[in-house]
Amino acid sequence: MKKVVKFGGSSLASAEQFRKAGDIIRSDAERRYVVPSAPGKRYDKDTKVTDMLYSCYAKAEAGEEFKEDLKSIKERYEEIIGGLKLELSLEDEFKTIEKNFRKKEGADYAASRGEYLNGIIMAAYLGYEFIDAATVIFFDEQGEFESEKTNKVLAERLSRTERAVVPGFYGAYEDGRVKTFSRGGSDITGSIVSRAVKADVYENWTDVSGFLLADPRIIDNPPGIENITYRELRELSYMGATVLHEDAIFPVRREGIPINIRNTNCPEARGTWIVESTCQKSKYVITGIAGKKGFCSVNIEKDMMNAEIGFGRKVLQAFEDYGISFEHVPSGIDTMTVFVHQDEFMDKEQKVVSAIHRLADPDTIDIESDLALIAVVGRGMKSTRGTAGRIFSALAHANVNVRMIDQGSSELNIIIGVSDDDFENAIRAIYKIFVELQL
């Protein structure tokens, strides 16, 4: 068997955490490929190394002196190296970093050095081969990840090594310039490596024991999710569940490789298994609840809208022309509503409204702000009658006014729109009806 293990920033924030990760890796000979993040916070008010690098590079880019900032970053790594009692020096690496900062190599290069340096330390600590992600993970000139080229090169490279460390978060353009994924992108690297080696399992080690059924900041001690499908996870991640980067499922999904979310500080916990499909039933009708605030709705009305071919395309064209993506588009016979992120839309709202009038000639347009969207997700909803009715009943009992409800054809999820002020109450009400009253 082959296992790919990715460790998050909190799991590698100090020498003590490094040792925990090392013990986990060495306890199972099948854990052959390791993807490290940059050092995270050691305590609440600490700063992540990636943020330190961004700040340091901002000074370099502005022509300010940054040596002291770079020295602070170097000390973070020296603390880890000293605590692990390694015979390793990063002196030359930091000289190169300083030189490239002065040459203004770019913010992506700067941010990537956190994972790069941690990868060197991890490889030295384990006795594994170090492979620079910039030599095996590729982006095209538009910054789009080149999955097939990467898979071919990475698979060939890893076939020649039994055990390796590949830093997370970054790759390179064809000309060698470093390009990063979005924040949390080390999860994606772990998935890419898993696909390349055709891993049996992708273990993602973090500081929590998997996904929880609801946000613990809203619900006290929600139960963990033992098994979740890729599709369910995609819905929950998109709506704010942040244990795993939402794009990390795509490379492994293609190969049917399961992901196991585990806790570095509690390695005996089973965690959450993310799988393509499963016959194992969830304890509850729903698998999870997640949501986001900060949306607004653009409500378009036009008599006989349903009979006008191309009306929806014309409306959405107005949003596309101004670079605004939409979240949901529920519609009726004479109405169509487009939900968008409020912060993206505010400065362009009147331009978009004018464009809709010009392109689609609606009767009226009404904008409503400060809305939240909540996703209730679960493969068990398909075989359970009255799920939507129970949601409406629970929200009515909690005096929450529903602004929108949208159920996908797969019956895997129901999206509810409420005001931002009702967000937490709505989640508590849904949780109560599906979880607390089932206990």
Secondary structure, DSSP 4 states (H G I P E B T S, - for coil): --EEEEE-GGGGSSHHHHHHHHHHHHT-TTEEEEEE-----SSTT---HHHHHHHHHHHHHTT---HHHHHHHHHHHHHHHHHHT-----HHHHHHHHHHHHTT--HHHHHHHHHHHHHHHHHHHHTPEE--GGGT-BB-TTS-B-HHHHHHHHHHHHTT-SSEE--SSEEE-TTS-EEE-STTTHHHHHHHHHHHHT-SEEEEEESSSS-BSS-TTTSSSPPBPSEEEHHHHHHHHHTT--SS-GGGHHHHHHHT--EEEEETT-TTS--EEEES--SPPPSSS-SEEEEEEEEEEEEEE-TTGGGSTTHHHHHHHHHHHTT--EEE--B-SSEEEEEEEHHHHGGGHHHHHHHHHHHH--SEEEEEEEEEEEEEE-GGGGGSTTHHHHHHHHHHHTTPPP-EEEE-TTSSEEEEEEEGGGHHHHHHHHHHHHTGGG-
